[in-house]
């Protein structure tokens, strides 16, 4: 199934609700001090591009965010697909859009932080299929048993 991935503002009520659902789903997976969530307001910053997937009714069913840290490095943030929509390619579509945008900006690498519990295994597979490789600590994140890091070198 093909999905239309569009760049939108995070400051929409239905997108805010999806951000809240993501936060609620992540809360029990590891301690709060090892969760690095962004609010809808932070996602709407000039250094971010938000990607949304909507279903045939217009309801958002997936999202992701590219946060640009400098002229070289971008970060994949807030990857999410509604539970009932998982396994349909939403994550891969959003991630492809993030990679394409990062390359169009001339970034040379993308990094990301994710969790280490088994609940994150589908995300690890998604990132690895897209060419991300596990790496050491990135950006400002602390080293911990609760966080796993990935890097992808871009062809930009």
MDAnalysis code that builds the backbone (N, CA, C; Angstrom):
import MDAnalysis as mda
import numpy as np

u = mda.Universe.empty(468, n_residues=156, atom_resindex=np.repeat(np.arange(156), 3), trajectory=True)
u.add_TopologyAttr("name", ["N", "CA", "C"] * 156)
u.add_TopologyAttr("resid", np.arange(1, 157))
u.add_TopologyAttr("resname", ["UNK", "UNK", "UNK", "UNK", "UNK", "UNK", "UNK", "UNK", "UNK", "UNK", "UNK", "UNK", "UNK", "UNK", "UNK", "UNK", "UNK", "UNK", "UNK", "UNK", "UNK", "UNK", "UNK", "UNK", "UNK", "UNK", "UNK", "UNK", "UNK", "UNK", "UNK", "UNK", "UNK", "UNK", "UNK", "UNK", "UNK", "UNK", "UNK", "UNK", "UNK", "UNK", "UNK", "UNK", "UNK", "UNK", "UNK", "UNK", "UNK", "UNK", "UNK", "UNK", "UNK", "UNK", "UNK", "UNK", "UNK", "UNK", "UNK", "UNK", "UNK", "UNK", "UNK", "UNK", "UNK", "UNK", "UNK", "UNK", "UNK", "UNK", "UNK", "UNK", "UNK", "UNK", "UNK", "UNK", "UNK", "UNK", "UNK", "UNK", "UNK", "UNK", "UNK", "UNK", "UNK", "UNK", "UNK", "UNK", "UNK", "UNK", "UNK", "UNK", "UNK", "UNK", "UNK", "UNK", "UNK", "UNK", "UNK", "UNK", "UNK", "UNK", "UNK", "UNK", "UNK", "UNK", "UNK", "UNK", "UNK", "UNK", "UNK", "UNK", "UNK", "UNK", "UNK", "UNK", "UNK", "UNK", "UNK", "UNK", "UNK", "UNK", "UNK", "UNK", "UNK", "UNK", "UNK", "UNK", "UNK", "UNK", "UNK", "UNK", "UNK", "UNK", "UNK", "UNK", "UNK", "UNK", "UNK", "UNK", "UNK", "UNK", "UNK", "UNK", "UNK", "UNK", "UNK", "UNK", "UNK", "UNK", "UNK", "UNK", "UNK", "UNK", "UNK", "UNK"])
u.atoms.positions = np.array([
    [0.839, -1.179, 0.000],
    [0.000, 0.000, 0.000],
    [0.886, 1.244, 0.000],
    [0.627, 2.161, -0.896],
    [1.392, 3.403, -0.978],
    [0.767, 4.456, -0.066],
    [1.630, 5.277, 0.479],
    [1.163, 6.325, 1.372],
    [1.649, 7.665, 0.869],
    [0.829, 8.680, 1.022],
    [1.257, 10.042, 0.735],
    [1.855, 10.603, 2.015],
    [3.104, 10.997, 1.931],
    [3.790, 11.605, 3.065],
    [3.908, 13.085, 2.747],
    [3.366, 13.919, 3.615],
    [3.388, 15.355, 3.377],
    [4.099, 16.083, 4.512],
    [4.690, 17.225, 4.164],
    [5.291, 18.091, 5.180],
    [4.177, 18.978, 5.716],
    [4.013, 18.955, 7.033],
    [2.945, 19.720, 7.670],
    [3.459, 20.323, 8.966],
    [2.680, 21.208, 9.528],
    [2.981, 21.732, 10.845],
    [2.536, 20.725, 11.905],
    [3.270, 20.679, 12.987],
    [2.871, 19.828, 14.111],
    [1.807, 20.502, 14.964],
    [1.535, 21.775, 14.689],
    [0.610, 22.546, 15.519],
    [-0.831, 22.421, 15.034],
    [-1.246, 21.195, 14.788],
    [-2.622, 20.877, 14.424],
    [-3.151, 19.949, 15.517],
    [-4.410, 20.095, 15.856],
    [-4.952, 19.301, 16.957],
    [-4.769, 17.803, 16.746],
    [-4.997, 17.315, 15.516],
    [-4.891, 15.874, 15.297],
    [-3.440, 15.398, 15.341],
    [-2.510, 16.252, 14.944],
    [-1.090, 15.895, 15.040],
    [-0.652, 15.961, 16.504],
    [-1.106, 16.975, 17.222],
    [-0.807, 17.046, 18.662],
    [-1.292, 15.783, 19.375],
    [-2.476, 15.300, 19.004],
    [-3.011, 14.080, 19.627],
    [-2.115, 12.882, 19.308],
    [-1.561, 12.830, 18.103],
    [-0.661, 11.734, 17.749],
    [0.634, 11.837, 18.553],
    [1.156, 13.050, 18.747],
    [2.353, 13.248, 19.572],
    [2.072, 12.780, 21.003],
    [0.905, 13.108, 21.527],
    [0.533, 12.672, 22.875],
    [0.422, 11.151, 22.959],
    [-0.128, 10.514, 21.911],
    [-0.225, 9.052, 21.891],
    [1.165, 8.425, 21.877],
    [2.071, 9.003, 21.113],
    [3.449, 8.513, 21.082],
    [4.086, 8.655, 22.456],
    [3.940, 9.805, 23.083],
    [4.508, 10.014, 24.420],
    [3.958, 9.009, 25.424],
    [2.665, 8.762, 25.374],
    [2.044, 7.809, 26.297],
    [2.559, 6.391, 26.055],
    [2.768, 6.032, 24.805],
    [3.273, 4.693, 24.483],
    [4.722, 4.518, 24.931],
    [5.510, 5.567, 24.865],
    [6.924, 5.490, 25.232],
    [7.143, 5.538, 26.738],
    [6.253, 6.179, 27.468],
    [6.440, 6.417, 28.897],
    [6.800, 5.168, 29.706],
    [6.122, 4.032, 29.499],
    [6.459, 2.872, 30.338],
    [7.680, 2.071, 29.874],
    [8.278, 2.441, 28.755],
    [9.330, 1.601, 28.173],
    [10.719, 1.807, 28.761],
    [10.981, 2.977, 29.324],
    [12.233, 3.214, 30.026],
    [12.107, 4.456, 30.890],
    [13.049, 4.660, 31.818],
    [12.924, 5.777, 32.771],
    [12.812, 7.139, 32.070],
    [12.079, 8.057, 32.662],
    [11.865, 9.369, 32.053],
    [13.155, 10.112, 31.722],
    [14.194, 9.946, 32.542],
    [15.439, 10.676, 32.276],
    [16.171, 10.156, 31.034],
    [15.703, 9.047, 30.471],
    [16.293, 8.514, 29.243],
    [15.312, 8.555, 28.080],
    [14.324, 9.432, 28.197],
    [13.379, 9.676, 27.108],
    [13.606, 11.107, 26.632],
    [13.739, 11.249, 25.343],
    [14.089, 12.561, 24.776],
    [13.029, 12.981, 23.770],
    [11.848, 13.234, 24.308],
    [10.694, 13.565, 23.487],
    [10.716, 15.039, 23.084],
    [10.082, 15.310, 21.959],
    [9.898, 16.689, 21.517],
    [8.408, 17.000, 21.587],
    [8.086, 18.213, 21.976],
    [6.700, 18.668, 21.955],
    [6.341, 19.072, 20.526],
    [5.064, 19.256, 20.294],
    [4.617, 19.742, 18.984],
    [5.235, 21.110, 18.692],
    [5.365, 21.937, 19.727],
    [5.965, 23.262, 19.532],
    [7.430, 23.145, 19.116],
    [8.174, 22.239, 19.751],
    [9.575, 22.030, 19.370],
    [9.686, 21.469, 17.959],
    [8.766, 20.572, 17.603],
    [8.764, 19.997, 16.267],
    [8.460, 21.049, 15.205],
    [7.811, 22.121, 15.593],
    [7.444, 23.176, 14.647],
    [8.533, 24.241, 14.522],
    [9.700, 24.010, 15.113],
    [10.790, 24.971, 15.050],
    [11.389, 25.069, 13.652],
    [12.127, 26.128, 13.420],
    [12.742, 26.367, 12.110],
    [13.764, 25.298, 11.739],
    [14.292, 24.575, 12.721],
    [15.288, 23.534, 12.465],
    [14.658, 22.161, 12.229],
    [13.334, 22.111, 12.155],
    [12.634, 20.830, 12.013],
    [11.714, 20.811, 10.796],
    [11.580, 19.629, 10.218],
    [10.601, 19.369, 9.172],
    [9.780, 18.174, 9.623],
    [8.464, 18.356, 9.691],
    [7.557, 17.315, 10.164],
    [6.886, 16.660, 8.967],
    [6.876, 15.336, 8.978],
    [6.250, 14.546, 7.921],
    [5.067, 13.797, 8.510],
    [3.916, 13.862, 7.831],
    [2.688, 13.238, 8.303],
    [2.141, 12.327, 7.209],
    [1.604, 11.184, 7.626],
    [0.859, 10.288, 6.749],
    [-0.579, 10.305, 7.245],
    [-1.502, 10.471, 6.318],
    [-2.931, 10.480, 6.659],
    [-3.638, 9.333, 5.939],
    [-4.686, 8.809, 6.567],
    [-5.460, 7.747, 5.925],
    [-6.478, 8.364, 4.965],
    [-7.312, 7.519, 4.379],
    [-8.275, 7.988, 3.371],
    [-9.309, 8.953, 3.926],
    [-9.475, 8.986, 5.264],
    [-10.413, 9.932, 5.874],
    [-9.735, 11.254, 6.241],
    [-8.417, 11.292, 6.085],
    [-7.671, 12.492, 6.454],
    [-7.085, 12.447, 7.857],
    [-7.334, 11.369, 8.577],
    [-6.795, 11.241, 9.936],
    [-5.306, 10.887, 9.866],
    [-4.488, 11.498, 10.727],
    [-3.063, 11.149, 10.720],
    [-2.854, 9.744, 11.275],
    [-2.028, 8.955, 10.577],
    [-1.749, 7.584, 11.011],
    [-0.261, 7.334, 11.191],
    [0.561, 8.332, 10.871],
    [1.995, 8.181, 11.045],
    [2.688, 9.516, 10.956],
    [3.918, 9.558, 11.510],
    [4.679, 10.798, 11.475],
    [6.154, 10.512, 11.696],
    [6.934, 11.534, 11.432],
    [8.358, 11.544, 11.722],
    [8.839, 12.970, 11.582],
    [10.014, 13.238, 12.114],
    [10.543, 14.602, 12.100],
    [12.031, 14.564, 11.785],
    [12.468, 15.473, 10.948],
    [13.888, 15.691, 10.693],
    [14.284, 16.940, 11.457],
    [15.228, 16.797, 12.378],
    [15.766, 17.945, 13.121],
    [17.184, 18.172, 12.613],
    [17.420, 19.369, 12.080],
    [18.746, 19.704, 11.570],
    [19.559, 20.335, 12.687],
    [20.712, 19.733, 13.005],
    [21.554, 20.232, 14.092],
    [22.610, 21.211, 13.605],
    [23.140, 20.995, 12.413],
    [24.137, 21.890, 11.828],
    [24.167, 21.619, 10.326],
    [25.154, 22.154, 9.623],
    [25.211, 22.009, 8.172],
    [25.491, 20.575, 7.733],
    [25.888, 19.722, 8.652],
    [26.277, 18.352, 8.336],
    [25.313, 17.300, 8.877],
    [24.729, 17.524, 10.044],
    [24.033, 16.472, 10.787],
    [22.548, 16.756, 10.973],
    [21.756, 15.758, 10.628],
    [20.327, 15.773, 10.910],
    [19.992, 14.607, 11.819],
    [18.870, 14.722, 12.494],
    [18.438, 13.677, 13.418],
    [17.017, 13.256, 13.090],
    [16.782, 11.958, 13.098],
    [15.444, 11.406, 12.934],
    [14.781, 11.406, 14.306],
    [13.616, 12.045, 14.388],
    [12.887, 12.156, 15.660],
    [11.421, 11.783, 15.433],
    [10.759, 11.417, 16.503],
    [9.307, 11.248, 16.590],
    [8.712, 10.312, 15.536],
    [9.422, 9.239, 15.228],
    [8.883, 8.234, 14.307],
    [7.735, 7.498, 14.994],
    [6.608, 7.390, 14.299],
    [5.433, 6.782, 14.918],
    [4.448, 6.350, 13.842],
    [3.848, 5.198, 14.038],
    [2.703, 4.760, 13.241],
    [1.645, 4.301, 14.217],
    [0.402, 4.634, 13.931],
    [-0.696, 4.197, 14.790],
    [-0.659, 2.673, 14.896],
    [-0.865, 2.124, 16.086],
    [-0.748, 0.672, 16.273],
    [-1.541, -0.154, 15.256],
    [-2.745, 0.272, 14.932],
    [-3.576, -0.489, 13.997],
    [-3.101, -0.367, 12.544],
    [-2.144, 0.519, 12.300],
    [-1.624, 0.729, 10.942],
    [-0.224, 0.140, 10.748],
    [0.349, -0.427, 11.778],
    [1.726, -0.926, 11.689],
    [1.825, -2.121, 10.750],
    [2.996, -2.249, 10.139],
    [3.225, -3.340, 9.214],
    [2.760, -3.051, 7.801],
    [2.334, -1.828, 7.535],
    [1.814, -1.454, 6.224],
    [2.772, -0.569, 5.430],
    [3.950, -0.293, 5.982],
    [4.928, 0.511, 5.255],
    [4.935, 1.987, 5.594],
    [4.170, 2.395, 6.577],
    [4.128, 3.814, 6.950],
    [5.496, 4.291, 7.418],
    [6.111, 3.548, 8.318],
    [7.421, 3.942, 8.840],
    [8.455, 4.061, 7.740],
    [8.483, 3.088, 6.839],
    [9.449, 3.122, 5.737],
    [9.206, 4.325, 4.834],
    [7.940, 4.658, 4.600],
    [7.618, 5.814, 3.759],
    [8.054, 7.123, 4.409],
    [7.792, 7.253, 5.699],
    [8.193, 8.468, 6.414],
    [9.721, 8.568, 6.469],
    [10.374, 7.465, 6.780],
    [11.832, 7.478, 6.865],
    [12.458, 7.825, 5.518],
    [11.905, 7.306, 4.429],
    [12.409, 7.653, 3.088],
    [12.254, 9.144, 2.818],
    [11.153, 9.732, 3.253],
    [10.935, 11.172, 3.066],
    [11.944, 11.975, 3.889],
    [12.226, 11.530, 5.093],
    [13.208, 12.214, 5.946],
    [14.594, 12.149, 5.301],
    [14.971, 10.972, 4.811],
    [16.281, 10.818, 4.167],
    [16.375, 11.711, 2.937],
    [15.331, 11.725, 2.118],
    [15.334, 12.562, 0.913],
    [15.460, 14.036, 1.263],
    [14.759, 14.482, 2.278],
    [14.837, 15.891, 2.696],
    [16.233, 16.210, 3.211],
    [16.798, 15.320, 4.012],
    [18.147, 15.546, 4.537],
    [19.157, 15.658, 3.396],
    [19.038, 14.793, 2.398],
    [19.938, 14.864, 1.240],
    [19.732, 16.157, 0.466],
    [18.483, 16.593, 0.322],
    [18.216, 17.840, -0.402],
    [18.776, 19.056, 0.331],
    [18.934, 18.945, 1.642],
    [19.526, 20.023, 2.438],
    [21.052, 19.970, 2.430],
    [21.601, 18.924, 1.805],
    [23.051, 18.773, 1.740],
    [23.671, 18.204, 2.997],
    [22.861, 17.592, 3.863],
    [23.405, 16.994, 5.075],
    [24.235, 15.764, 4.698],
    [25.268, 15.485, 5.468],
    [26.117, 14.336, 5.167],
    [25.840, 13.139, 6.066],
    [25.057, 13.340, 7.135],
    [24.710, 12.200, 7.981],
    [23.396, 12.431, 8.703],
    [22.743, 11.305, 8.975],
    [21.567, 11.284, 9.838],
    [21.895, 10.400, 11.030],
    [21.441, 10.807, 12.203],
    [21.622, 10.026, 13.418],
    [20.264, 9.889, 14.096],
    [20.195, 8.952, 15.020],
    [18.972, 8.823, 15.799],
    [19.255, 8.082, 17.089],
    [18.368, 8.292, 18.031],
    [18.395, 7.619, 19.331],
    [17.080, 6.890, 19.472],
    [17.139, 5.657, 19.952],
    [15.934, 4.882, 20.195],
    [16.135, 4.056, 21.466],
    [15.139, 3.296, 21.821],
    [15.212, 2.515, 23.046],
    [15.854, 1.153, 22.851],
    [16.104, 0.476, 23.978],
    [16.780, -0.823, 23.948],
    [15.858, -1.991, 24.287],
    [14.644, -1.727, 24.728],
    [13.765, -2.847, 25.076],
    [13.278, -3.539, 23.804],
    [12.818, -4.760, 23.951],
    [12.352, -5.551, 22.811],
    [11.223, -4.861, 22.050],
    [10.497, -3.975, 22.704],
    [9.418, -3.255, 22.030],
    [9.933, -2.405, 20.865],
    [11.225, -2.085, 20.874],
    [11.812, -1.265, 19.821],
    [12.369, -2.077, 18.652],
    [12.309, -3.402, 18.731],
    [12.885, -4.244, 17.677],
    [12.351, -3.911, 16.278],
    [11.048, -3.664, 16.095],
    [10.593, -3.294, 14.752],
    [11.250, -2.003, 14.245],
    [11.484, -1.067, 15.148],
    [12.155, 0.183, 14.751],
    [13.595, -0.097, 14.352],
    [14.302, -0.940, 15.096],
    [15.690, -1.257, 14.741],
    [15.743, -1.846, 13.335],
    [14.816, -2.752, 13.041],
    [14.799, -3.386, 11.720],
    [14.502, -2.363, 10.626],
    [13.577, -1.460, 10.902],
    [13.263, -0.395, 9.945],
    [14.505, 0.434, 9.638],
    [15.196, 0.875, 10.666],
    [16.378, 1.711, 10.468],
    [17.484, 0.943, 9.746],
    [17.702, -0.289, 10.134],
    [18.765, -1.071, 9.504],
    [18.451, -1.365, 8.036],
    [17.189, -1.623, 7.708],
    [16.804, -1.828, 6.301],
    [17.030, -0.571, 5.479],
    [16.955, 0.589, 6.108],
    [17.157, 1.866, 5.414],
    [18.623, 2.286, 5.376],
    [19.520, 1.440, 5.858],
    [20.947, 1.731, 5.773],
    [21.562, 2.375, 6.998],
    [20.820, 2.467, 8.086],
    [21.382, 2.969, 9.339],
    [22.163, 1.840, 10.004],
    [23.260, 2.193, 10.645],
    [24.077, 1.217, 11.353],
    [24.176, 1.615, 12.823],
    [24.143, 0.626, 13.718],
    [24.352, 0.946, 15.135],
    [25.683, 1.667, 15.310],
    [25.716, 2.595, 16.248],
    [26.933, 3.372, 16.499],
    [26.989, 3.749, 17.971],
    [28.043, 4.455, 18.334],
    [28.167, 4.960, 19.692],
    [27.246, 6.146, 19.916],
    [27.348, 6.713, 21.082],
    [26.521, 7.851, 21.483],
    [26.633, 8.978, 20.452],
    [25.502, 9.608, 20.154],
    [25.460, 10.731, 19.220],
    [24.929, 11.980, 19.912],
    [25.315, 13.107, 19.360],
    [24.829, 14.419, 19.796],
    [24.987, 14.604, 21.300],
    [23.947, 15.042, 21.960],
    [23.990, 15.407, 23.379],
    [23.468, 14.302, 24.292],
    [23.186, 13.113, 23.736],
    [22.581, 12.043, 24.525],
    [23.596, 11.415, 25.483],
    [23.117, 10.989, 26.643],
    [24.021, 10.272, 27.550],
    [24.132, 8.808, 27.139],
    [25.225, 8.206, 27.521],
    [25.386, 6.770, 27.330],
    [24.607, 6.070, 28.435],
    [23.798, 5.082, 28.062],
    [23.036, 4.345, 29.073],
    [22.620, 2.992, 28.510],
    [22.124, 2.156, 29.393],
    [21.586, 0.870, 28.966],
    [20.184, 1.013, 28.383],
    [19.633, 2.218, 28.372],
    [18.272, 2.455, 27.907],
    [18.214, 3.042, 26.503],
    [19.353, 3.395, 25.938],
    [19.370, 4.074, 24.647],
    [20.266, 3.348, 23.663],
    [19.810, 3.326, 22.423],
    [20.552, 2.718, 21.314],
    [20.656, 3.779, 20.224],
    [21.799, 3.830, 19.555],
    [22.064, 4.895, 18.592],
    [22.365, 4.331, 17.209],
    [21.966, 5.090, 16.193],
    [22.195, 4.715, 14.801],
    [22.721, 5.912, 14.017],
    [23.459, 5.605, 12.941],
    [23.991, 6.637, 12.028],
    [23.859, 6.128, 10.605],
    [23.578, 7.058, 9.691],
    [23.542, 6.764, 8.257],
    [24.324, 7.866, 7.544],
    [25.307, 7.464, 6.748],
    [26.041, 8.410, 5.925],
    [25.211, 8.656, 4.670],
    [25.040, 9.925, 4.324],
    [24.211, 10.306, 3.178],
    [25.092, 10.593, 1.962],
    [24.476, 10.516, 0.817],
    [25.196, 10.744, -0.426],
    [25.110, 12.191, -0.907],
    [24.637, 13.064, -0.067],
    [24.417, 14.463, -0.459],
    [25.630, 15.155, -0.868],
])
